[in-house]
Amino acid sequence: MFIELDRVEKVFDVRKKTGFLRRERREVRAVDSISFTVARGEMVGYIGPNGAGKSTTIKMLTGILTPSGGRLRVAGIDPSRERTRLARRIGVVFGQRTTLWWDLPLIDSYRLMHRMYRIPDARYRENLDRCVELLELGELLDVPVRQLSLGQRMRGDIAAALLHDPEVLYLDEPTIGLDVISKAKVREFLRELNTGRGTTVLLTTHDLQDIEQLCRRVMVIDHGRLMYDGPLTGLHEVGESERTLVVDLERELPPIEAGPARVVRVEGPRQWLAFPASESAAPLVARIASEYPLVDLSVREPDIEAVIAQMYAQQAERVAERRGAEEAGERVGEPGPAVS
């Protein structure tokens, strides 16, 4: 396997002021005994709510942070011990934190990276031309990074991370700040990078469409623990999430009857229907279109944080039930009062 984590942990010591000249020390377990593997050439979504431990995991994979416990390898390399050696084989885009030089034109940042990574001239020009064309950076090369919009800078960061032909690419919110057309271009670029060049990609995002369009496999982390690892459809089944079909009718009508969907809201001729996210919307749309005077409709995807929150609540409920059963078993096994 290209990426291997075996019971990896990361614990931080946090000091909190509790009174005059007094501080309380406590441990925060950001990553709690996570194990998974990623094969070379896979594109995997790594998702979870804010503070779940995603960025901490990525920082350990790049060598920025050292694990508190467990074993971690990327391409057979221990990131924290051989960070410089690993840097030549990985590319990283950290959301709001740019790797570009703020006051320099975009092209100057690329020239500096050309020298830093000692990229052969021919390969540098080939990779730069390819990224400029596919990410539409031609008009931005002479613009100082500080003058770029968030979406433009994000495209610039993606290109910077790929100039040295990394074997694995870590992406944190790669489509943040992009309009619909730009998002489509970035997704297509990443898809081609993965399928055409076999680059391994680990993608963290809150945009469920990024995951749906790019990743066959998704991992969910919450409170530092890996809660799910499998296909996206399975995630919806585990989390029992729902999509919403927004239907605009020609006139106001009674609530639409189209099982298994249920009407959750009605405002005049507009109705909101909830249905399981694991099911296709096509049969539901076809039925409504044939039986009701339809003007327009749209499908809204479930909020990924809501899905994860539901999964976490289910897990907490199962743990509580198991503990209750164990306590009940212990009571049953207790000896009764002695009889004389």
N, C-alpha and C positions, 0 to 999 in steps of 0.2 A: 504494500500500500504506500501511496505517496505521502499522505499525511496520517499520522498515528497519534492518538491521545489515549493514555491508559490511566484512568483514575486521577486525572489532573485536578489540582486544587490551587486556589489563590486566595490567601487570607491577608487582610490588611488590618493593622492596628490603628484604631481611631481613638483620639483623645478628645473628650467633650468636657467643656467647662461646666461644673456643677455648683460652684460657689466661689467665694473670694479665695484666691490662691489655691483652689482645689480643682483637680481635673479627674474625670473618670475615664478609665481605659477599657475599651471593649474591642472584641474581634468582629470584623465584618467578613463573612465568607462570600466573596464575589463569584467564585467558581467552586462548585462543590462536587468533587469526584466525578468529573465528566470523562467518558470514554467514547470514542468513535474513530472511524477510519474513512479516508477519502481516497479513491483510486485515481491514478493519473488520468487526466482528461475529463474528469467529472465536473459538472457545474451544479453546485449545491447551494440552496438557500438556507441561511442561518438566521432565524428570526426570533423575536421576543419583544416584550415591552421595554420601555426605557428602564435602565438599571438592572436588566436581567443578567448581564455578564457577557454580552456579545463582544463589546469592544475590549474587555479584559482578555477574552479568549484570543482575539486577533492579535493583541499586543504580545501575548505569550508566544503565539505562532511566529511572530516576526522577530522575537528576541528582545523586544523593548522591556518586557517584564519577565522575571524569573518565577516559575511555578513554585508554590509552597510545598507541593508534594506531587507524586505521580511521575509518569514518564511521557515525554513529548518528543516527536521526531517529524521533521519535514525533509523529504528526500534523503532520509538516513542521517540528517544533521540535527544536533541538539541546538535549537535557535539561541538560547541564552549563552551557550559556551562558544559558539562559532558564528556569531552574528554577522561579522564582516563577510565570511565565506558564503553565508546564506543569502546576504543582500543581493548578490549577483544573480540569484536564481528566483527571486520573488519581486512582485510589484504590489504597491499598496496605495489605495486612495482612501483617506480618512475624512469622509464627509465634509465638515466645516473647516477642517485644517488642511491648508494647502501645502504642497511641497515645492511650490513655485516661489521665485524671488519677487517680493511684493512690488518693488519700485522699478524692476527691469522689464523690458518688453518680453513677451512670451517666448520669442525665438531665442533670446539670450539665456533664458532658463534651460532651454533644450540644448544649447551649445555647451553650457556648463555641465549638464548631465552626460553629454557626449564624452567629455574629458574625465569626469568623475568615474564613470563606469568603464572607461577605456573601450568604448564601442568602436569596432572597425568602421572606417569612413563609409565604405560602400553600404554596410548594413544600416548604419545610422541614417544615411540619406534615404534608403529604401523604406525603412520603418517610419521616418518622419513624413515622407511624401504620402505614404499610405494612411497614416493617422490624420494628416491635414485634409486629405480628400474625403475620407469617410466621416470624420467628425466636423467637417466644414470649418476649419480653422484658418483658412487662407487669409481672410481679411483681418484676423486678430493677431497675427504673428508679431507685428510691430507695435502693438498696443501694450502699455504697462499693465501688469497683472492687477494692480489696484484699481484700474479703470474698467475691468471686466465685470459683467454681471455674474451672479452666482452660477447660473447655468453655463455661461461661457467659460468661467473658471473651472467648473467641474469637467467640462470636455477637455480643457487644457491639462488638467491633472490626470485624466485617464490616459491621454497621449503620453505624458511624461512618464507614467508608470510602465509603459510598454516599449519605450525606445530601446531597451537593452534585451528584449526578447525573454521576459521572465517565464519560467515554467509554471508558476502559480501566481494568480492575481487575487488579492484580497480587496473587496469593494465594500465600502460603507456608504449606503444611500447614493448610488451613482447617478440617479435621475432626479435628485432633489433640485428644485428651482427650474426645471426644464418644462417647456411647453409640450403639448401633445406631439407635435411633429418631431421635435428634438428628442423626446423620449423614445419615439419609434426608431429614430436613427441610432441612438446609443444602444438600444436593445438589439437591433440588427447587427451592429458592429460587434457586440459581445458574443452574439450567437455565432457569427462568422469566425471570430477569434477562437472560440471553443471548438467548433466543428472543423474548421479549416486548418488550424495550427495545433490543435490538441492541448491548448492551454487549460490547466486546471483552475477553476474559478470558485471562490467561496464568497457568496453575496449576502450581505446583511441589508435589509430594507424594511420599511413600513408600507411600501407600495405593493399590495398583493398582486397587481398585474405584472410587476417585474418578475415575481416568482412564477406565476402561471405561464408566462410567455418564455421564460428562460430555463427554468429548473424542473427536472423530473423528480428530484429528491429534495426534501425539506427537513431541517432539524429545528426543533423549538426548544428554547432555553428560557427558564423562568426561575427567579431566585437562585441563580447559579447552578441549577440542575437541568439536565437534559430530559425533557418530558416526552418528546416524540422524535422519531427518526424514520422516515418513510415517504411515500408519495403524498402529494398535496391533497388528493381526494380522500386519502385515509385520515389526514389531519381534520378535514371537515367532519368526517364521520365520528372521530373521537371527540371532537369539541362540540358536536351536535349544532354546528353553526347554520345560519339561515341567510339566504340571499333575499333581496327585496325586488319585486317587480312593480314598477310604477306605471299605472295604466291611465291614460287620458281617454275618456269616452266622449261621444258627441253631445251627450246630455247627462244630467244627474239620474242615476239608477240605483236600485237596491244593491247591497253588497254582492259582488261577483261570487258565484259558486263554482269552484274549480279545484276539487281536491287533488293532491294533498295540500294545495296552497290555502292559506286562510287570510282573510282581510283583516289588517291590523289598524287601518286608518282610512277615513273617507272625508274628502273635502270637495263638495260639489261634484263635478264630473270626474275628478281625479281620485283614484283608489290605490292604496298600497297593499300588496299581497306578499306575505312571507312564505317561503318554501325552502326545503332542505338544500343546503349548498352542494351536497353530494349528488343531487339530481340535475339532469339537463333542463334548461329553461324552454327548449324547443317545443315539447309537447304541450306545455302550459300556454305558451304564446299562441300556438296553432289553435288550440281549443277556444281561447278568448277571442281571437280574431274571427273565428267562424260563428261564434254565438253572440257576440256583442258588437255594437257600433263603435269600432275602434278608431281613434284619431292618431294616437302616438303611444309609445311605451319605451321604457328603458329598464335595464337591470342594474341594480346596485350591489356590489360585492360586500360581503361582511367585513367589518372592521377586524383586522387581524388581532388587535389587542383584546377585543371582546371574545374572540375565539379562544385565545390563550387564557384569559381570565376564567372562562367557563371550564376549560380543561383543568386549571388549577383548583377551582372550586370542587370539581368532581373528584380530583385526586385527594383533596383534604377530607372530603366526605367519606371516601373509601378507607382512608387511614383511620378516621374516627370510628367507622363501623368495625374495622378489624380490631382496634383496641378494645372496643366495647365487647366484641365477641370473646376476645382473650380474657378480659376481666370476668365475664360471665362464666367462662370455662373454669377459671381459677376458683370462683365461688362454688361452682358445682362440685369441684374436686376437694373442697375443704371438708375435713372430718366434722361430723355433727357433734352435739353435746354428749358427754359421757353419761351412760345410764347405769345407775347403781342397783 
